[in-house]
Amino acid sequence: MSNIALNRLQRECKEVVTNSEISETGIMIEILNENLTEIRGHIRGPPDTPYAGGSFDLDIKIPDQYPFSPPNVKFATKIWHPNVSSQTGVICLDILKDQWAASLTLRTVLLSIQALMCTPEPKDPQDAVVAKQYMDKPQVFKSTAEFWTLKFAKGSVPVNVDYQSRVDKLKDMGVREEEAISVLSCNNWDLNRATVYIFS
Amino acid sequence: MKVQLFIFPLYFFAISLLSQFLVLFASFIPLSPFIQKFIKNLQMASETTVPNQEPHSSSNKDESARFECNICLDAAKDAVVSLCGHLFCWPCLSQWLDTRPNNQVCPVCKSAIDGSKVVPIYGRGGDSSDPREKIPPRPKGQRTEPPPQSFGGFNWGAFNDGGMMGGGGGHNVHFSFGIGTVNGLFPLMFMLPFIQGIFPLSFVASLFGGLGAGNGQNNQAGGGGDGAAGHEHSHGQANRGAHGDPAQSGSRMAQEEEYLSNIFKYIGIFMLVWLLFV
């Protein structure tokens, strides 16, 4: 990595790692290796969204050309969001692709992702299934996203007993919990279709 | 008479040259101590303008962040500013534009940006950054020449000055004589270049006159006991003299100029009389 990138990243880390940043915006970063190529980001789920109360982790990989190329950012925590792959955590956000600008920093990237969590863009989806549910069945989307937040992001909303019972039924059939949640979510919590999907 | 007409402008040229030398000579000899003082003042003035500002501690973070490059987030080296007003190091911006040749936008506001149209910022500090040969040189600042100051305008402005009687008086003599003795515009046309040629030197003469006046006041103030104040005052006066400000009537400067203008007039008259009768 070039010298400019290293200097810059050090400044960026200092910028984010302040008490006010953690308390006000709920973003935080953690340095995973010494040459700053791998960074772990944390975002607090924004209030008044299905993600409220959750703590979401992101894997940030810094390319050699940074800051002239965007950092590679994806969710490490599973999240139910139209613009994030429910399988891989890949984020569809223009500033992480062609709209990247060298003046953006880790802080602004994390804040942008937090903003994306508040206002999903179902017309430009990363996960088509989630986007379809968001548009067609907003209530189901909301409860599913809340369920995911609770399960994967240590959310604080009371557990949806109905959803949990269906997950447990799939678990009894020998399906891993994570896969069960994922398949049920994709099938709008229709247990029969989910079962057919898994065992066919 | 014909021959005289032909060489008439030449005589004028000679007169103007001679009178200018005389004026200069006259002003140099009695004023030389004043000139020395003036030079001293100038030197002192230049010393006082040497900045004695202490290096600002970078404790005020927000203040220093204002001049940080938007790309490397460090203090901008070889600073350039885009037409949308955003500050970058030239190496950083150049690299940014190189990475996306099809999409040349400002990294901050995404306005269209052209590498050749950014404005370099030249501060006072020396260029301490290492010259990076790899990148293209930082574009030059776009400076436009101010509109040329026409000599005529300056000339007339000076004519209107009360303090320019030395120069102005001389001109008037030439003019009235030209019109009075030879009927027609022809000689006047010849005279014009010489009248203009005369001017810069007569301006110089008035400058020295101003110097003398300023330093004279300095001496008076020094006698009053307040040496420092007197010095300040004389310095201001000397500067004003150098800038060609009109002298106040009745001041020593005006008196001196009047004296010079009289000498000038007499020399002119003498030359003309000599021209006519020889």
Chai-1 contact restraints between the chains, C-beta under 6 A:
chainA,res_idxA,chainB,res_idxB,connection_type,confidence,min_distance_angstrom,max_distance_angstrom,comment,restraint_id
A,I4,B,C72,contact,1.0,0.0,6.0,A-B,restraint_1
A,R8,B,C72,contact,1.0,0.0,6.0,A-B,restraint_2
A,R8,B,L73,contact,1.0,0.0,6.0,A-B,restraint_3
A,R11,B,L73,contact,1.0,0.0,6.0,A-B,restraint_4
A,F68,B,Q95,contact,1.0,0.0,6.0,A-B,restraint_5
A,F68,B,W96,contact,1.0,0.0,6.0,A-B,restraint_6
A,F68,B,T99,contact,1.0,0.0,6.0,A-B,restraint_7
A,A101,B,P107,contact,1.0,0.0,6.0,A-B,restraint_8
A,A102,B,I71,contact,1.0,0.0,6.0,A-B,restraint_9
A,A102,B,W96,contact,1.0,0.0,6.0,A-B,restraint_10
A,A102,B,P107,contact,1.0,0.0,6.0,A-B,restraint_11
A,S103,B,N70,contact,1.0,0.0,6.0,A-B,restraint_12
A,S103,B,P107,contact,1.0,0.0,6.0,A-B,restraint_13
A,S103,B,V108,contact,1.0,0.0,6.0,A-B,restraint_14
